[in-house]
Amino acid sequence: MNDPESSRPALLRFLERVQERDLACTRRWIAEEQRCETERLRGGERRPAAPDWLLEQGLSRDAALRMPADGVEACGGVLAGQRARVP
C-alpha cells in the first residue's frame, strides 16, 4: 500500500473496507454478549427456590458416635442399641 502510484481515493476505499469488516466483527461481539446476558438473566429467573432444609456437612466420627447418646435416633440401617460401624 506504500506504492506512490496508488491514488488517495483507492487508499481510502481500502481503509473503508477494513473498518467495515472491523465494525461487523464488533457488532457480532455485541450480539453475542447480549445473548449471554439474556441467558444469564433467564437462568436466574428459572432457578428453583432455595430448599427449606439444610444439609449438614463435615460430621466427624466422634460426633456421629455421640449422636445416639445425645438422643438422636438411629437411621433404619442401625438397630437400637447397636453401635454404628464407622471406618
Protein Blocks (a to p, Z undefined) as FASTA:
>chain_A
ZZfkbcfklmmmmmmmmmmmmmmmmmmmmmmmmmmmmmmmmmmmmpccddfbdcdehiaf
klmmmmmmnopacdfklcghiacddZZ
